[in-house]
């Protein structure tokens, strides 16, 4: 077993949203391939769109705060700060 289990309800919802996004993208791709094969199955598109919307709602509702990695902090220090914005 791994230690990567969700710590809270919000992280679980975030991961479920990611799952729905991936499945939704897969269903839309299957719809596109069925269209290319000229055997269109519109239900793939409908379910894919529904899962994409649900996935975006789940991920958008609980955004994880990701701390800055600090990789480009040297550039921020080197860039002059302008006080007037045009």
Residue, then its C-alpha position, 0 to 999 in steps of 0.5 A: x500500500x502507498x502513503x498517497x491516500x487523500x488526507x481530507x474530503x476536499x482532496x478526495x473530491x479533487x481526485x475524483x474530479x481528475x478521474x471524471x476529466x480523464x474519463x470524459x476526455x476519453x469518451x470525447x476521443x472515442x466519439x471523434x473516432x466513431x465519427x471518423x469511422x462513420x458510425x457515429x455514436x452520439x451518446x459518447x459525446x453526451x456522456x463525455x461532455x457531462x463528465x467533463x463538466x462534473x470534473x471541472x466543477x469538482x476540481x474548480x471548487x477545491x483548488x489546492x494551494x501549490x507553494x511556489x517552487x522558487x525556480x525563477x526567483x533569481x529572474x524576479x530579483x533581476x527584473x526591475x520593478x516598474x511603478x507605473x503601468x501603461 
